[in-house]
């Protein structure tokens, strides 16, 4: 029996509250299906930055490279600028480990009253595949004439054929396993170079998957369709920026960003992949014990699936579905009064009861 070595970075805010529940759920599913885990905790956060001037040690990437996966909570604190916390921890991990796929499932569960109406559980079920290593989030650029009337800022966007092709192939392959429908997010009517290039590569890769139905929408109308017609979608592929925006909107449409998981994947498995909820550190509710742990727990299921523990992953997703159907196990963000630990208890109990 293989023991999976997992690096855990709880991070900031509610990350420290939801990560223990995610670990507990993964352990419970592992016990049921014969998988074991060795958890190694790293206290890297904005608090670390305040003490040392770094979000993680200089050899942090080297330390993490020894693990099978990384389980992350959340990063960010009001006392540290967001670009400092993000570029000091999250983005270096994603890029050094070539985690070029950011996979974010969106699903409407029974028991959640979403802001959109006239949809039943199961009718909304899609995945957003976000390019995670290049695109609009580059560190190429700079500032000139600072603190004068002529001040300017330049930010370069980087789209490579290799980067576009690999994320699109991943999205097509995923769609082929689901309902064989892939949507591309673009804005080629307004962004004159990178987005037409994105569209060209999408059309080229589509020829390799003739069995997958395709469509594409400009990002502005696509966000409207997410709200009005979320049942249209199966897999949606987007650039770093567009995928980021859509993957916050998607879970908001089905009830709460607190339930949304994500996987930062290196599909070739040359490096560890990282799993984290979509929600941030939420300093406004940190310490109150009311954060929704479902996003972290579901991220644990994505991690199990990536590690080859398919049955354990399925069991966690089934537990989430069963627990959310019970009003007593819903946190305030989805209309309930349950505490973080209450939901974690309910998930763990459901997993244990299915032996």
C-alpha atoms as one frame of an Amber mdcrd trajectory, in Angstrom:
protein
   0.000   0.000   0.000   1.447   3.350  -1.035   1.465   6.223   1.410   0.894
   9.536  -0.338   3.124  12.350   0.921   1.159  15.592   1.078   2.501  19.075
   1.805  -0.049  21.191   3.674  -0.031  24.990   3.620  -3.026  26.303   5.557
  -1.974  29.893   4.871  -4.084  32.777   6.095  -7.535  33.582   7.424 -10.139
  30.883   7.013  -7.558  28.663   5.347  -6.480  27.651   8.838 -10.072  26.696
   9.683 -11.058  24.761   6.574  -7.811  22.853   5.945  -8.211  20.607   9.033
 -11.665  19.601   7.802 -10.271  18.822   4.362  -7.516  16.691   5.860 -10.046
  14.888   8.054 -12.263  14.067   5.066  -9.356  12.771   2.983  -8.150  10.606
   5.870 -11.678   9.243   6.396 -12.041   8.352   2.731  -8.569   6.828   2.765
  -9.408   4.573   5.693 -12.472   3.354   3.847 -10.585   2.471   0.671  -7.151
   1.523   1.971  -5.236   4.695   1.115  -2.841   6.272   3.604  -1.414   9.776
   3.781   1.599  11.393   5.368   0.810  15.064   6.020   3.668  17.551   6.357
   2.708  21.053   7.522   4.374  24.254   6.381   3.562  27.434   8.288   3.952
  29.784   5.328   1.635  32.769   5.218   1.343  36.536   5.365   2.356  36.209
   9.007   5.559  34.580   7.778   6.043  37.529   5.435   5.596  39.998   8.283
   8.297  38.193  10.277  10.794  37.344   7.548  10.020  39.497   4.503   9.216
  36.352   2.480   6.016  34.343   2.026   8.091  31.164   2.039  11.782  30.360
   2.468  14.232  30.757  -0.399  14.310  26.968  -0.782  10.537  26.597  -0.463
  10.018  25.249  -3.976  12.791  22.707  -3.428  11.129  21.583  -0.197   7.731
  21.155  -1.851   9.150  19.261  -4.815   9.608  16.167  -2.661   5.851  15.660
  -2.175   3.171  13.888  -4.186   0.755  16.821  -3.886   0.230  20.151  -2.152
  -2.917  20.927  -0.145  -3.368  24.692   0.174  -5.895  26.670   2.200  -5.868
  30.366   1.334  -3.383  33.207   1.001  -3.915  36.876   1.806  -4.180  39.348
   4.655  -5.184  43.030   4.718  -1.764  44.007   6.023   0.061  42.577   2.999
  -0.614  43.811  -0.568  -2.336  41.114  -2.631   0.323  41.120  -5.336   2.978
  40.493  -2.678   1.213  37.506  -1.132   0.207  36.040  -4.497   3.558  36.389
  -6.243   5.406  35.327  -3.108   3.754  31.920  -2.762   0.935  30.823  -5.037
   2.237  31.865  -8.454   5.813  30.579  -7.916   4.367  27.183  -6.983   2.110
  27.102 -10.038   4.900  28.101 -12.409   7.897  26.255 -11.029   5.881  23.042
 -10.958   4.369  23.656 -14.435   0.841  23.494 -13.067  -0.541  24.876 -16.293
  -4.064  23.513 -15.825  -6.362  25.135 -13.308  -9.448  22.933 -13.132 -12.528
  24.318 -11.382 -15.774  22.275 -11.319 -19.155  23.999 -10.941 -22.208  22.026
  -9.832 -25.669  22.782  -8.484 -26.341  20.588  -5.433 -29.625  19.658  -3.844
 -30.276  21.769  -0.771 -28.703  24.967  -2.059 -30.979  27.817  -3.068 -29.048
  29.531  -5.867 -29.529  33.156  -6.916 -30.661  31.913 -10.328 -34.041  30.185
 -10.486 -35.779  27.443 -12.462 -32.831  25.039 -12.395 -32.805  21.690 -10.618
 -29.809  19.882  -9.086 -27.920  18.112 -11.830 -28.961  20.548 -14.547 -25.899
  22.737 -13.934 -22.682  20.739 -14.019 -19.672  22.081 -15.878 -15.921  22.543
 -15.515 -13.802  25.594 -16.173 -10.320  24.877 -17.506  -8.109  27.913 -16.951
  -4.675  28.372 -18.473  -2.537  28.763 -15.372   1.047  29.659 -16.345   1.037
  32.487 -18.883  -1.502  34.763 -20.564  -2.388  38.022 -18.892  -0.662  37.182
 -15.598   2.929  37.805 -16.609   5.635  39.675 -14.736   6.825  41.422 -17.882
   6.272  45.155 -17.769   7.028  48.110 -15.566   6.337  51.639 -14.449   7.778
  54.869 -15.810   7.786  58.476 -14.605   6.363  57.500 -11.241   4.701  60.199
  -9.147   4.443  62.608 -12.076   1.601  63.538 -14.410   3.280  61.427 -17.108
   3.279  58.250 -15.004   2.502  55.101 -16.947   2.269  51.361 -16.333   2.874
  48.671 -18.960   1.836  45.038 -18.523   2.710  42.480 -21.185   0.437  39.569
 -22.029   2.142  36.363 -23.178   0.392  33.702 -25.284   2.557  30.922 -26.705
   1.520  28.228 -29.155   2.765  25.583 -26.739   0.835  27.124 -23.856  -2.405
  27.490 -25.810  -2.219  24.060 -27.413  -1.577  22.130 -24.222  -4.409  23.744
 -22.256  -6.805  23.296 -25.156  -5.855  19.644 -25.629  -6.457  19.059 -21.927
  -9.877  20.744 -22.169 -10.855  18.767 -25.270  -9.806  15.483 -23.649 -11.818
  16.347 -20.532 -14.883  17.224 -22.603 -14.553  13.903 -24.428 -14.829  12.126
 -21.044 -17.889  14.165 -20.091 -20.575  15.322 -22.556 -18.308  16.132 -25.524
 -18.970  19.858 -25.599 -16.251  22.504 -25.261 -16.709  26.275 -25.116 -13.862
  28.741 -25.653 -13.805  32.131 -23.912 -12.387  34.832 -26.181 -12.414  38.563
 -26.880 -10.958  38.666 -30.367 -13.159  41.570 -31.436 -11.379  43.920 -29.035
  -7.998  42.399 -28.194  -6.327  42.453 -31.560  -3.330  40.113 -31.312  -3.525
  37.588 -28.487  -7.193  36.668 -28.744  -7.254  36.049 -32.514  -4.197  33.854
 -31.912  -6.137  32.018 -29.160  -9.050  31.509 -31.583  -6.720  30.178 -34.296
  -5.183  27.637 -31.936  -8.626  26.590 -30.693  -9.728  25.925 -34.279  -6.514
  24.006 -34.987  -6.758  21.756 -31.910 -10.469  21.176 -32.545  -9.517  19.256
 -35.703  -7.856  16.648 -33.457 -11.158  16.078 -31.624 -13.858  15.903 -34.314
 -16.228  14.141 -31.911 -16.299  17.131 -29.516 -18.856  19.846 -30.265 -17.390
  23.339 -29.961 -18.531  26.909 -29.633 -16.945  30.168 -28.552 -18.214  33.381
 -27.005 -16.720  36.751 -26.308 -16.109  37.026 -22.582 -18.718  39.740 -22.024
 -21.662  37.783 -23.428 -20.258  34.567 -21.977 -20.595  35.968 -18.453 -24.208
  36.833 -19.275 -24.830  33.281 -20.495 -23.318  31.908 -17.275 -26.075  33.713
 -15.407 -28.970  33.165 -17.804 -28.130  29.779 -19.310 -25.638  27.933 -17.061
 -27.118  24.633 -18.221 -25.638  25.210 -21.686 -22.101  24.396 -20.612 -20.019
  21.247 -20.202 -16.353  22.325 -20.299 -15.231  25.927 -20.739 -11.615  26.786
 -21.574 -10.190  30.247 -21.031  -7.005  32.223 -20.683  -5.524  32.956 -17.278
  -7.564  36.122 -16.729 -10.820  34.994 -18.321 -10.670  31.607 -16.606 -10.043
  33.303 -13.273 -13.091  35.546 -13.605 -15.399  32.821 -14.902 -14.426  30.409
 -12.156 -15.580  32.877  -9.498 -18.796  33.658 -11.334 -19.640  29.995 -11.908
 -19.865  28.919  -8.257 -21.568  32.193  -7.316 -24.301  31.339  -9.810 -24.918
  27.971  -8.144 -24.997  29.330  -4.619 -21.639  30.088  -3.025 -17.981  30.439
  -3.824 -17.445  28.675  -0.476 -18.196  25.295  -2.050 -15.930  25.723  -5.081
 -12.786  23.567  -5.403  -9.825  23.830  -7.725  -6.875  21.783  -8.899  -3.607
  23.242 -10.177  -2.425  20.355 -12.305   0.795  19.268 -13.905  -0.860  16.633
 -16.111   2.462  14.999 -17.007   3.085  14.403 -13.277   6.673  15.607 -13.547
   6.025  17.832 -10.520   3.533  17.860  -7.658   0.109  19.340  -8.316  -1.663
  21.655  -5.877  -5.257  21.624  -4.631  -7.071  24.565  -3.063 -10.545  26.052
  -2.680 -11.475  28.939  -4.954 -12.440  31.214  -2.059  -9.841  33.503  -0.535
  -8.733  33.999   3.042 -11.943  35.927   3.907 -10.501  38.003   6.767 -13.963
  39.404   7.520 -15.124  36.027   8.868 -11.791  34.501   9.896 -11.784  33.212
  13.449 -15.569  32.984  13.701 -15.748  29.289  12.853 -18.423  29.813  10.206
 -16.395  29.353   7.006 -17.744  26.809   4.568 -15.249  23.902   4.369 -16.863
  22.259   1.333 -14.522  23.960  -1.150 -11.506  22.602   0.749 -13.048  19.161
   1.171 -13.995  18.950  -2.500 -10.458  20.046  -3.395  -9.339  17.045  -1.350
 -11.485  14.849  -3.591  -9.809  16.336  -6.673  -6.453  15.559  -5.076  -7.466
  11.958  -4.431  -8.596  11.573  -8.029  -5.269  12.938  -9.293  -3.413  10.502
  -7.018  -5.337   7.584  -8.500  -7.611   7.060  -5.498 -10.790   7.228  -7.586
 -13.116   5.371  -5.215 -12.067   7.561  -2.285 -12.611  10.681  -4.396 -16.075
   9.483  -5.421 -16.971   8.824  -1.793 -16.125  12.386  -0.745 -18.155  13.877
  -3.582 -21.090  11.641  -2.635 -20.724  12.728   0.999 -20.770  16.400  -0.002
 -23.941  15.858  -1.983 -25.627  14.005   0.882 -24.576  16.487   3.572 -25.622
  19.588   1.640 -29.119  18.117   1.302 -29.449  18.386   5.105 -30.359  21.929
   6.266 -28.601  21.344   9.586 -25.245  21.042   7.841 -25.236  24.298   5.893
 -23.024  27.247   6.779 -24.288  30.862   6.684 -23.069  31.512   3.133 -25.659
  29.022   1.860 -28.459  30.003   4.218 -27.722  27.825   7.232 -26.388  28.200
  10.761 -23.839  25.393  10.901 -20.272  25.957  11.989 -17.228  24.897  10.002
 -16.631  21.934  12.282 -20.285  20.868  12.097 -19.977  20.402   8.349 -16.653
  18.596   8.748 -18.244  16.290  11.327 -21.156  15.534   9.012 -18.856  14.697
   6.090 -16.638  12.457   8.220 -19.652  10.688   9.744 -21.182  10.071   6.341
 -17.924   8.600   5.062 -17.649   6.329   8.105 -21.264   5.186   7.807 -20.757
   3.952   4.244 -18.326   1.201   5.198
